[in-house]
Amino acid sequence: MTCMGCVNSVKNVLEKIPGVSNANVSLEQQQVTIEYDASRAHTDQFREAIKDAGFEVEN
């Protein structure tokens, strides 16, 4: 991620996933924190959504 547009793109794709209540994206730390209902969403979905939006997932 290189700009606030990237941050907003990642935040938007994550918050569209059913069960995600909040996604905080830090450009400075290159980190995402996600609040979600584990019975409705899974970490694999987050990785795929970020990749599908054109970004790399490191961990």
N, CA, C and O of each residue as an XYZ file, in Angstrom:
236
protein
N       0.840     -1.165      0.000
C       0.000      0.000      0.000
C       0.891      1.236      0.000
O       1.890      1.321      0.715
N       0.492      2.173     -0.819
C       1.327      3.365     -0.952
C       0.601      4.680     -0.688
O       1.238      5.731     -0.622
N      -0.729      4.638     -0.535
C      -1.466      5.892     -0.358
C      -2.778      5.648      0.383
O      -3.164      4.509      0.644
N      -3.445      6.740      0.711
C      -4.727      6.627      1.418
C      -5.792      5.976      0.539
O      -6.730      5.367      1.052
N      -5.654      6.098     -0.767
C      -6.577      5.409     -1.664
C      -6.472      3.903     -1.494
O      -7.478      3.193     -1.512
N      -5.246      3.421     -1.328
C      -5.022      1.992     -1.086
C      -5.661      1.578      0.239
O      -6.330      0.548      0.322
N      -5.448      2.381      1.255
C      -6.021      2.113      2.576
C      -7.533      2.002      2.467
O      -8.123      1.054      2.986
N      -8.163      2.954      1.802
C      -9.617      2.945      1.657
C     -10.096      1.753      0.849
O     -11.142      1.183      1.159
N      -9.358      1.366     -0.176
C      -9.732      0.205     -0.985
C      -9.728     -1.067     -0.152
O     -10.672     -1.855     -0.206
N      -8.660     -1.267      0.621
C      -8.563     -2.462      1.458
C      -9.666     -2.457      2.511
O     -10.323     -3.475      2.727
N      -9.869     -1.326      3.160
C     -10.914     -1.213      4.186
C     -12.288     -1.538      3.596
O     -13.065     -2.275      4.203
N     -12.584     -0.997      2.432
C     -13.888     -1.218      1.806
C     -14.121     -2.673      1.429
O     -15.207     -3.201      1.671
N     -13.122     -3.336      0.840
C     -13.336     -4.735      0.449
C     -13.501     -5.622      1.671
O     -14.284     -6.572      1.646
N     -12.775     -5.324      2.735
C     -12.899     -6.137      3.943
C     -14.247     -5.938      4.622
O     -14.858     -6.900      5.087
N     -14.710     -4.697      4.679
C     -15.970     -4.427      5.369
C     -17.187     -4.905      4.586
O     -18.298     -4.891      5.117
N     -17.006     -5.325      3.342
C     -18.097     -5.916      2.565
C     -18.286     -7.398      2.878
O     -19.304     -7.984      2.510
N     -17.322     -8.000      3.547
C     -17.417     -9.420      3.886
C     -18.426     -9.582      5.022
O     -18.294     -8.932      6.060
N     -19.437    -10.445      4.840
C     -20.406    -10.673      5.911
C     -19.709    -11.137      7.195
O     -18.875    -12.042      7.172
N     -20.063    -10.507      8.297
C     -19.472    -10.849      9.581
C     -18.384     -9.886     10.022
O     -18.003     -9.885     11.192
N     -17.875     -9.063      9.105
C     -16.853     -8.072      9.458
C     -17.560     -6.818      9.957
O     -18.374     -6.230      9.245
N     -17.245     -6.414     11.182
C     -17.872     -5.218     11.743
C     -16.985     -3.983     11.590
O     -17.484     -2.858     11.555
N     -15.666     -4.193     11.498
C     -14.761     -3.057     11.373
C     -13.411     -3.525     10.841
O     -12.932     -4.601     11.201
N     -12.806     -2.717      9.987
C     -11.452     -2.979      9.499
C     -10.641     -1.701      9.634
O     -11.005     -0.662      9.082
N      -9.547     -1.782     10.367
C      -8.629     -0.652     10.521
C      -7.373     -0.962      9.723
O      -6.745     -2.003      9.917
N      -7.014     -0.061      8.832
C      -5.868     -0.262      7.955
C      -4.847      0.835      8.237
O      -5.166      2.022      8.172
N      -3.614      0.431      8.553
C      -2.539      1.380      8.835
C      -1.555      1.399      7.678
O      -0.878      0.407      7.408
N      -1.482      2.533      6.999
C      -0.519      2.706      5.913
C       0.904      2.694      6.471
O       1.794      2.060      5.905
N       1.108      3.391      7.571
C       2.437      3.497      8.181
C       2.983      2.138      8.612
O       4.153      1.833      8.382
N       2.137      1.327      9.235
C       2.577      0.023      9.735
C       2.378     -1.101      8.723
O       2.826     -2.226      8.943
N       1.701     -0.791      7.609
C       1.388     -1.815      6.604
C       0.665     -2.991      7.267
O       1.022     -4.152      7.070
N      -0.369     -2.656      8.064
C      -1.053     -3.649      8.884
C      -2.557     -3.418      8.855
O      -3.036     -2.290      8.736
N      -3.284     -4.526      8.967
C      -4.739     -4.467      9.015
C      -5.209     -5.156     10.290
O      -4.735     -6.241     10.626
N      -6.142     -4.523     11.000
C      -6.782     -5.129     12.162
C      -8.266     -5.235     11.849
O      -8.901     -4.253     11.463
N      -8.819     -6.442     12.019
C     -10.200     -6.693     11.619
C     -11.000     -7.195     12.810
O     -10.590     -8.130     13.499
N     -12.153     -6.561     13.046
C     -13.105     -7.044     14.042
C     -14.174     -7.809     13.285
O     -14.785     -7.282     12.355
N     -14.401     -9.066     13.690
C     -15.347     -9.883     12.936
C     -15.962    -10.968     13.802
O     -15.447    -11.308     14.868
N     -17.069    -11.500     13.322
C     -17.762    -12.621     13.941
C     -17.182    -13.889     13.326
O     -17.395    -14.165     12.145
N     -16.450    -14.659     14.125
C     -15.757    -15.848     13.620
C     -16.717    -16.924     13.112
O     -16.303    -17.826     12.383
N     -17.979    -16.840     13.485
C     -18.946    -17.820     12.976
C     -19.437    -17.448     11.578
O     -20.085    -18.255     10.912
N     -19.128    -16.218     11.128
C     -19.585    -15.757      9.816
C     -18.456    -15.428      8.846
O     -18.683    -15.352      7.638
N     -17.253    -15.232      9.353
C     -16.131    -14.845      8.490
C     -14.870    -15.574      8.937
O     -14.754    -15.976     10.094
N     -13.929    -15.743      8.013
C     -12.693    -16.465      8.301
C     -11.504    -15.718      7.702
O     -11.644    -14.996      6.714
N     -10.352    -15.896      8.303
C      -9.157    -15.179      7.864
C      -8.802    -15.456      6.407
O      -8.256    -14.580      5.736
N      -9.095    -16.638      5.907
C      -8.828    -16.930      4.489
C      -9.613    -15.993      3.576
O      -9.122    -15.595      2.520
N     -10.829    -15.644      3.982
C     -11.646    -14.711      3.201
C     -10.980    -13.336      3.143
O     -11.023    -12.664      2.112
N     -10.374    -12.927      4.235
C      -9.721    -11.622      4.289
C      -8.531    -11.588      3.337
O      -8.350    -10.639      2.575
N      -7.734    -12.633      3.397
C      -6.562    -12.707      2.510
C      -6.977    -12.659      1.048
O      -6.394    -11.921      0.254
N      -7.984    -13.446      0.695
C      -8.447    -13.497     -0.693
C      -9.009    -12.154     -1.148
O      -8.751    -11.720     -2.270
N      -9.773    -11.498     -0.284
C     -10.358    -10.200     -0.635
C      -9.267     -9.165     -0.896
O      -9.363     -8.377     -1.837
N      -8.234     -9.170     -0.061
C      -7.133     -8.222     -0.234
C      -6.381     -8.520     -1.526
O      -6.057     -7.606     -2.285
N      -6.103     -9.794     -1.777
C      -5.413    -10.187     -3.014
C      -6.247     -9.838     -4.242
O      -5.720     -9.327     -5.230
N      -7.550    -10.116     -4.180
C      -8.439     -9.817     -5.307
C      -8.502     -8.318     -5.603
O      -8.767     -7.911     -6.734
N      -8.256     -7.501     -4.575
C      -8.250     -6.045     -4.756
C      -6.917     -5.558     -5.330
O      -6.752     -4.371     -5.611
N      -5.964     -6.489     -5.502
C      -4.697     -6.131     -6.130
C      -3.546     -5.849     -5.179
O      -2.545     -5.248     -5.569
N      -3.687     -6.282     -3.937
C      -2.646     -6.033     -2.941
C      -2.032     -7.342     -2.466
O      -2.651     -8.402     -2.563
N      -0.813     -7.260     -1.954
C      -0.120     -8.429     -1.430
C      -0.462     -8.633      0.038
O      -0.708     -7.680      0.777
N      -0.472     -9.904      0.441
C      -0.657    -10.263      1.841
C       0.611    -10.980      2.278
O       0.988    -12.000      1.701
N       1.259    -10.448      3.288
C       2.525    -11.032      3.730
C       2.360    -12.082      4.802
O       3.136    -13.037      4.845
N       1.385    -11.942      5.661
C       1.245    -12.888      6.757
C      -0.196    -13.200      7.004
O      -0.513    -13.985      7.897
